[in-house]
Amino acid sequence: MMSRIIGAAMLTVAALALPVTEASASQFAQSQSVTPQQFLQAGERLSVDAGPAIRRALASGLPVRFPAGDYVVRPDPAATPRLAFRTYSIRIPDNAHLIFDPGARIVQAPGAGSWVRTVSFQDADNVRVEGELWVDANVSAISAANNEQMHGVMLFNTSNARIDAIRSENARGDNVMIGGDNNSAGSHDVWIGTIRASTAGRKNLVLHSVRNVRIDRAILDNRAGGARLYGGKPTGSDGHSLDAEPDKFTGAVQNSASIGEVVTYGSGNDFSAGTNARQASAYRLDIGTFKSYVEPRRGVAPWIQYAITVSVRDLQISGASGDSPSEIRYAARLLADRLRLTGSSRGKPLLWIAPARGEAPDVRIGTEDVRNATGPGVQRGGRPLWRAAPSSP
């Protein structure tokens, strides 16, 4: 009898010593989780304002699971109105663990004011998101007078975050913005499996102040986006999808990000940390495969790169037609193992590589295949004869 007890005890200890896999940890978290539905109070409805219930669930300290359905959210009354990066509908706290079932969607309620971010990870540390965080920023219900800082999902000074997937759509500003304080590590040590973003008034994905941010795959569609969303005035990068651009970057700190695969649809993409070589050296973006399917817009270049280092193993840009060639200028550094650029731009090059303000770009391409059906492929140096003056960063 005693031997059977000892044997059972030994078996129990051995079982406890087994390694905990990610799958088993996820199963345990789900078994211990709470839902916003459990925190609804009298008179509250998820279809009217799910924010209070979500905030109570997050405050429990337990994993929060979102069953399928829409969660309509309104600006958090505790947020600081109209203060940049401090206004939001839902703010994710430190140590949060979110679990999204397929079909769970967070929707911004009509009438949100300027600066409101639908979901903000501002200053959050040690965050885990399982499943797909799906956000509809609901630009059709936003006043045209509101500003381009109204993002769908914002990571600002976010650290040690692991997010399986983000799907964000219909933002007045950026669908996904990842950044932080100027000239800092900003959001750092962040991993995101997949980002799917579509239809933004500004950009689909913005990388601002970042360090050690890794995104496995980004699929960005802004064919229906840009200034047309809100009746605004188009800019030189109207309708672009990916934008790597810190504010007031001096090059005093190193910033870095990597994306395994990028696919964009729309008018193009832009990259700039400034104009000089120091800035270009201090901000690096590494990409495995980059496929850009361009739908030209008047006055908008498909690829704009100034002082920043972009390294791409395989860069493919197709449909680069229209009145504005792609530009690599100032102290830009483009390192590409392979470049394939195709389009039709009558009498104009598809790509213009040229110095500006005494700063010269450094472009190193292994295999270059540039085909312009109605004009030259690449113009290196010289003046932009197709317009009156060069652009400014």
C-alpha positions as CSV (number, residue, x, y, z in Angstrom):
1,M,0.0,0.0,0.0
2,M,2.8,2.4,1.0
3,S,4.6,1.6,-2.2
4,R,1.6,2.6,-4.3
5,I,1.3,5.9,-2.4
6,I,4.9,6.7,-2.9
7,G,4.7,5.7,-6.5
8,A,1.7,8.0,-7.0
9,A,3.5,10.9,-5.3
10,M,6.6,10.4,-7.5
11,L,4.3,10.4,-10.6
12,T,2.7,13.6,-9.5
13,V,6.1,15.3,-8.9
14,A,7.3,14.1,-12.3
15,A,4.2,15.5,-14.0
16,L,4.7,18.9,-12.4
17,A,8.3,18.9,-13.6
18,L,7.2,18.6,-17.3
19,P,8.0,21.7,-19.4
20,V,5.2,24.1,-20.0
21,T,4.7,24.6,-23.7
22,E,3.2,27.8,-25.2
23,A,0.1,25.8,-26.2
24,S,-0.4,24.5,-22.6
25,A,0.2,28.0,-21.2
26,S,-2.4,29.4,-23.5
27,Q,-4.9,26.7,-22.6
28,F,-4.3,27.5,-18.9
29,A,-4.8,31.2,-19.5
30,Q,-8.0,30.7,-21.3
31,S,-9.3,28.5,-18.5
32,Q,-8.6,31.2,-16.0
33,S,-9.8,34.1,-18.1
34,V,-12.6,36.6,-17.7
35,T,-14.7,38.3,-20.4
36,P,-16.1,41.8,-20.7
37,Q,-19.6,40.3,-20.7
38,Q,-19.0,39.3,-17.0
39,F,-18.4,43.0,-16.0
40,L,-21.4,44.6,-17.6
41,Q,-23.4,46.6,-15.2
42,A,-27.1,47.4,-15.3
43,G,-28.0,49.4,-18.4
44,E,-24.7,48.8,-20.2
45,R,-24.6,47.2,-23.6
46,L,-21.5,46.1,-25.6
47,S,-23.2,47.5,-28.8
48,V,-23.4,51.0,-27.3
49,D,-20.3,51.3,-25.1
50,A,-18.3,48.3,-24.2
51,G,-15.4,50.4,-22.8
52,P,-16.4,50.4,-19.1
53,A,-16.8,46.6,-19.0
54,I,-13.5,46.1,-20.9
55,R,-11.7,48.4,-18.4
56,R,-13.1,46.5,-15.4
57,A,-12.1,43.2,-17.0
58,L,-8.5,44.5,-17.6
59,A,-8.4,45.8,-14.0
60,S,-9.1,42.3,-12.7
61,G,-5.5,41.3,-13.5
62,L,-6.7,38.1,-15.2
63,P,-6.4,37.2,-18.9
64,V,-9.3,38.9,-20.7
65,R,-11.0,36.8,-23.5
66,F,-13.1,38.5,-26.1
67,P,-15.8,36.1,-27.5
68,A,-16.9,36.8,-31.1
69,G,-19.0,39.9,-31.7
70,D,-18.6,43.7,-31.9
71,Y,-17.4,45.8,-28.9
72,V,-18.3,49.4,-29.5
73,V,-16.0,51.8,-27.6
74,R,-16.1,55.5,-26.9
75,P,-13.3,57.8,-25.7
76,D,-12.2,57.0,-22.1
77,P,-13.4,59.9,-19.9
78,A,-10.2,59.4,-17.8
79,A,-7.9,60.1,-20.7
80,T,-6.4,63.6,-21.2
81,P,-8.4,65.4,-23.9
82,R,-6.6,66.7,-26.9
83,L,-3.1,65.9,-25.5
84,A,-1.0,64.1,-28.0
85,F,-0.6,60.4,-27.4
86,R,-2.8,60.6,-24.2
87,T,-6.3,60.2,-25.6
88,Y,-7.9,56.9,-26.4
89,S,-10.9,54.7,-26.1
90,I,-9.2,51.6,-24.7
91,R,-5.8,51.6,-23.1
92,I,-4.0,48.3,-22.5
93,P,-2.2,48.2,-19.1
94,D,1.1,46.6,-18.1
95,N,1.1,42.8,-17.8
96,A,-2.2,42.5,-19.8
97,H,-3.0,39.2,-21.5
98,L,-5.7,39.5,-24.1
99,I,-7.3,36.6,-26.0
100,F,-9.4,37.3,-29.1
101,D,-11.7,34.7,-30.4
102,P,-12.3,34.7,-34.2
103,G,-14.9,37.3,-35.1
104,A,-14.2,39.5,-32.1
105,R,-14.0,43.2,-33.2
106,I,-13.5,46.5,-31.4
107,V,-15.3,49.3,-33.2
108,Q,-14.9,53.0,-32.6
109,A,-18.2,54.7,-31.8
110,P,-19.4,57.7,-33.9
111,G,-18.4,61.2,-32.8
112,A,-14.9,60.6,-31.5
113,G,-12.8,63.8,-31.3
114,S,-9.3,64.6,-32.5
115,W,-6.4,62.6,-31.1
116,V,-8.5,59.6,-30.1
117,R,-6.9,56.3,-30.7
118,T,-9.2,53.3,-30.6
119,V,-6.8,50.9,-28.9
120,S,-3.7,52.3,-27.3
121,F,-0.8,50.3,-25.8
122,Q,0.7,53.6,-24.5
123,D,3.6,52.9,-22.0
124,A,2.5,49.3,-21.6
125,D,5.1,46.7,-20.6
126,N,4.9,42.9,-20.8
127,V,1.8,42.5,-22.9
128,R,0.5,39.3,-24.6
129,V,-2.1,39.2,-27.3
130,E,-3.4,35.9,-28.5
131,G,-5.5,35.7,-31.6
132,E,-6.2,38.6,-33.9
133,L,-6.8,42.1,-32.4
134,W,-9.3,43.4,-34.9
135,V,-10.1,47.1,-34.8
136,D,-12.5,49.2,-37.0
137,A,-11.6,52.9,-36.4
138,N,-14.9,53.7,-38.2
139,V,-13.7,56.8,-40.2
140,S,-17.1,57.2,-41.8
141,A,-18.4,58.3,-38.4
142,I,-15.6,60.8,-37.8
143,S,-15.8,64.5,-38.5
144,A,-13.7,65.6,-41.4
145,A,-12.4,68.4,-39.2
146,N,-10.7,65.9,-36.9
147,N,-7.0,65.3,-37.3
148,E,-4.6,62.7,-38.7
149,Q,-3.5,61.5,-35.2
150,M,-6.6,59.4,-34.9
151,H,-5.1,55.9,-35.1
152,G,-6.7,52.5,-35.0
153,V,-4.0,50.8,-33.0
154,M,-1.1,52.7,-31.3
155,L,1.9,51.3,-29.6
156,F,3.7,54.2,-27.9
157,N,6.7,53.5,-25.6
158,T,5.5,49.9,-25.5
159,S,8.0,47.3,-24.4
160,N,8.2,43.5,-24.2
161,A,5.1,42.8,-26.1
162,R,4.1,39.7,-28.0
163,I,1.1,40.1,-30.4
164,D,-0.1,37.3,-32.6
165,A,-1.9,39.5,-35.1
166,I,-3.4,42.9,-35.7
167,R,-6.1,43.8,-38.2
168,S,-6.9,47.5,-38.3
169,E,-9.1,49.3,-40.8
170,N,-10.8,52.6,-41.6
171,A,-8.6,55.0,-39.5
172,R,-8.7,58.7,-39.9
173,G,-4.9,58.8,-39.2
174,D,-2.8,55.6,-39.3
175,N,-4.2,52.1,-39.0
176,V,-1.2,51.0,-36.9
177,M,1.3,53.4,-35.4
178,I,4.4,52.0,-33.6
179,G,6.6,54.6,-31.9
180,G,7.4,56.6,-28.8
181,D,9.1,59.7,-27.5
182,N,11.4,61.5,-30.0
183,N,15.0,60.4,-30.0
184,S,14.5,57.4,-27.8
185,A,14.1,53.6,-28.1
186,G,10.4,54.3,-28.2
187,S,8.5,51.0,-28.6
188,H,11.1,48.3,-28.1
189,D,11.4,44.5,-27.9
190,V,8.1,44.0,-29.7
191,W,7.1,41.0,-31.8
192,I,4.0,41.0,-34.0
193,G,3.1,38.0,-36.1
194,T,0.9,39.5,-38.8
195,I,-0.4,43.0,-39.5
196,R,-3.3,43.4,-41.9
197,A,-4.3,47.0,-42.4
198,S,-6.6,48.6,-45.0
199,T,-8.0,52.1,-45.8
200,A,-6.3,54.8,-43.8
201,G,-6.6,58.5,-44.1
202,R,-2.8,58.8,-43.6
203,K,-0.8,55.5,-43.6
204,N,-1.6,51.9,-42.9
205,L,1.6,51.2,-40.9
206,V,3.9,53.8,-39.4
207,L,7.2,53.0,-37.7
208,H,8.3,56.0,-35.6
209,S,10.7,55.7,-32.6
210,V,11.4,51.9,-32.4
211,R,14.1,49.5,-31.4
212,N,14.1,45.7,-31.9
213,V,10.6,45.6,-33.4
214,R,10.0,42.5,-35.4
215,I,7.0,42.0,-37.7
216,D,6.8,38.7,-39.5
217,R,4.3,39.8,-42.2
218,A,2.5,43.0,-43.1
219,I,-0.2,43.2,-45.7
220,L,-1.2,46.8,-46.3
221,D,-3.9,48.0,-48.7
222,N,-4.6,51.7,-49.0
223,R,-6.2,51.8,-52.5
224,A,-9.3,53.3,-51.0
225,G,-7.5,55.5,-48.5
226,G,-5.7,58.8,-48.4
227,A,-7.2,62.3,-48.2
228,R,-10.2,61.1,-50.2
229,L,-11.5,59.5,-47.0
230,Y,-12.2,62.8,-45.2
231,G,-12.3,65.4,-48.0
232,G,-8.7,66.5,-47.1
233,K,-6.0,67.9,-49.4
234,P,-3.7,65.2,-50.9
235,T,0.0,65.4,-50.0
236,G,3.1,64.1,-51.7
237,S,2.6,60.7,-50.1
238,D,-1.2,60.5,-50.2
239,G,-2.5,57.0,-50.0
240,H,0.9,55.5,-49.0
241,S,0.9,52.3,-47.0
242,L,4.2,51.9,-45.1
243,D,5.9,54.9,-43.6
244,A,9.2,54.7,-41.5
245,E,9.6,58.2,-40.2
246,P,10.6,59.3,-36.7
247,D,9.9,63.0,-35.7
248,K,12.8,65.4,-35.2
249,F,15.3,62.5,-35.3
250,T,18.9,63.6,-34.6
251,G,20.6,60.2,-34.9
252,A,21.7,60.3,-31.3
253,V,20.0,57.0,-30.6
254,Q,19.8,53.8,-32.7
255,N,16.4,52.8,-34.0
256,S,15.8,49.5,-35.7
257,A,12.9,47.3,-37.0
258,S,12.6,44.3,-39.3
259,I,9.7,42.8,-41.3
260,G,9.9,39.4,-42.9
261,E,7.5,40.1,-45.7
262,V,5.7,43.2,-46.8
263,V,2.9,43.4,-49.4
264,T,1.4,46.8,-50.2
265,Y,-1.4,48.0,-52.5
266,G,-1.9,51.7,-53.2
267,S,0.1,54.7,-54.2
268,G,3.4,53.6,-52.6
269,N,5.5,53.8,-49.5
270,D,7.9,56.3,-47.9
271,F,11.0,56.3,-45.6
272,S,12.9,59.1,-44.0
273,A,14.7,59.8,-40.7
274,G,16.0,63.1,-42.0
275,T,18.6,64.3,-44.6
276,N,22.1,63.5,-43.3
277,A,24.4,60.5,-43.1
278,R,24.3,60.4,-39.3
279,Q,20.5,60.1,-39.3
280,A,20.6,57.4,-42.0
281,S,23.1,55.3,-40.0
282,A,21.1,55.5,-36.8
283,Y,17.8,54.3,-38.3
284,R,17.7,50.9,-40.0
285,L,14.8,48.9,-41.4
286,D,15.5,45.4,-42.6
287,I,12.9,43.7,-44.9
288,G,13.0,40.2,-46.4
289,T,10.6,40.4,-49.3
290,F,8.9,43.6,-50.3
291,K,6.2,43.6,-53.0
292,S,4.5,46.9,-53.8
293,Y,1.6,46.9,-56.2
294,V,1.2,50.6,-57.3
295,E,-2.0,52.4,-58.2
296,P,-0.6,55.8,-59.3
297,R,-1.9,59.1,-57.9
298,R,-1.1,62.4,-59.4
299,G,1.9,64.1,-57.8
300,V,2.6,61.0,-55.6
301,A,5.9,59.0,-56.0
302,P,5.6,55.3,-55.5
303,W,8.8,55.1,-53.4
304,I,10.2,58.0,-51.5
305,Q,13.4,57.5,-49.5
306,Y,15.6,60.1,-47.8
307,A,18.1,59.7,-44.9
308,I,17.4,56.2,-43.6
309,T,18.9,52.8,-44.1
310,V,16.6,50.3,-45.8
311,S,17.9,46.8,-46.5
312,V,15.7,44.5,-48.6
313,R,16.6,41.1,-49.9
314,D,14.0,41.1,-52.7
315,L,12.3,44.4,-53.7
316,Q,9.6,44.3,-56.3
317,I,7.6,47.4,-57.4
318,S,5.1,47.0,-60.2
319,G,2.7,49.5,-61.9
320,A,4.9,52.5,-61.1
321,S,3.4,54.8,-63.7
322,G,2.3,58.4,-63.5
323,D,3.8,61.8,-63.3
324,S,6.2,61.4,-60.3
325,P,9.1,59.0,-60.4
326,S,10.3,57.1,-57.3
327,E,13.0,59.1,-55.4
328,I,16.1,58.1,-53.5
329,R,17.7,61.3,-52.3
330,Y,19.8,63.1,-49.6
331,A,21.8,60.6,-47.5
332,A,19.4,57.7,-48.2
333,R,20.9,54.2,-48.0
334,L,19.2,51.4,-50.0
335,L,20.8,48.0,-49.9
336,A,18.9,45.5,-52.1
337,D,20.0,42.1,-53.2
338,R,17.5,42.3,-56.0
339,L,15.4,45.1,-57.5
340,R,12.6,44.7,-60.0
341,L,10.8,47.9,-60.9
342,T,8.3,48.0,-63.8
343,G,5.8,50.6,-65.1
344,S,5.2,53.1,-67.8
345,S,6.1,56.8,-67.3
346,R,6.3,58.6,-70.6
347,G,9.5,60.7,-70.9
348,K,10.3,60.3,-67.2
349,P,12.5,57.8,-65.3
350,L,10.8,55.3,-63.0
351,L,13.5,55.9,-60.4
352,W,15.5,59.0,-59.7
353,I,18.7,58.7,-57.5
354,A,20.3,62.1,-56.8
355,P,22.0,64.2,-54.2
356,A,20.2,67.0,-52.4
357,R,21.5,69.8,-50.2
358,G,25.0,68.4,-50.3
359,E,24.0,64.9,-49.2
360,A,24.4,62.0,-51.5
361,P,22.5,58.7,-51.4
362,D,24.3,55.3,-51.1
363,V,22.5,52.8,-53.3
364,R,23.8,49.2,-53.6
365,I,21.8,46.8,-55.7
366,G,22.9,43.3,-56.5
367,T,20.6,42.5,-59.5
368,E,18.8,45.4,-61.0
369,D,15.8,44.9,-63.4
370,V,14.1,48.2,-64.2
371,R,11.7,48.4,-67.1
372,N,9.9,51.5,-68.2
373,A,7.6,50.8,-71.2
374,T,7.6,54.5,-72.3
375,G,10.7,56.1,-71.0
376,P,14.1,55.7,-69.2
377,G,14.5,53.3,-66.3
378,V,16.8,54.9,-63.8
379,Q,18.2,58.5,-63.8
380,R,21.3,58.9,-61.6
381,G,22.0,62.5,-60.7
382,G,20.9,65.5,-62.8
383,R,18.0,67.8,-62.5
384,P,14.3,66.7,-62.3
385,L,13.3,68.0,-65.7
386,W,9.8,66.7,-65.3
387,R,9.0,69.3,-62.6
388,A,10.0,72.8,-61.4
389,A,11.8,72.0,-58.2
390,P,13.0,69.0,-56.1
391,S,10.9,67.8,-53.2
392,S,11.8,68.5,-49.5
393,P,11.7,65.9,-46.8
